[in-house]
Amino acid sequence: MRHYAILRILLAAFFLYFAWPLIPKAETQIEMLFWGSWMVFLLLVIGANFATLLKLADPPVMEQEYDKQRQTDS
């Protein structure tokens, strides 16, 4: 399910595309705090999805594929 990680990275890049022009316009301390925390969260999202793509971490439980095995009574 690598395509989900790619889609999440593309979605994060899309959000960054719209947010980038507004970041330098931050004037107050609260605006700078918001954009700083937003950028940290964005980097965490992108880093986690790259880790999934590079197979450094397991994918989320919902995306893990399990081999279907026939269970028999022993």
N, C-alpha and C positions, 0 to 999 in steps of 0.2 A: 504494500500500500504506500509506496513511495510517492505516488502522485498526490496524495493528500498533503504531504510535507511540502512539496513543490507549490501546490496551490496556496498553502498558508504563507509561504515566503512571498509569493506574488501578491497576495492580499496585503501583507505588511508593507511591501514596496509601494503598492497603490495608495495606502494611507499616508505613507511618508511623502509621496508625490504631492498630495494635497496639503499636507501640514508644513512642508519645507518653507514656502513663502511667508508663513505666519510666524515662524519661530524667531527670526531676527527682529520682528516688530514688538516683541515682548518688552514692556517698559517697567512694570511693577514687579516687586519681589514675588508676589503670588503667581504671576504669569510665568516668571522664570522657573519657579519651583514646579509648576504644572508641566512645562515643556521639558524640564530636566527629568522629571519622573516618567513622563511619556516616552522620552528617548531611551531611558533605561529599560522600561518594559518592552519597547520595540526591539532592543538589542537582545533581551532575553528570549523573546519569541523567535527571532531569526536564528539565534544561536542554538536553541533547542531543536528547531527544525533542521538545521544543518547537521546537528549531531545525529538525528534520526536518519538523514540521507546518507551520512558517512558510516552509519551503523556503529556509532560510538555508544549509543544508548538504545534501549529497547523502545519500539514504538508504543504508543498508548494502548491500553488493554483492549479498547474497542477495535483497534486496527490490527491486532495480532492475529495471525492465521494459525490455526491449529490443524494438525493432521487428523482427519477423521479415521478412527480405528473402530473396527467392529469389536464390540464387547461380548464375550461369551461367558457363560457360567462355568466355573471351575469346580 
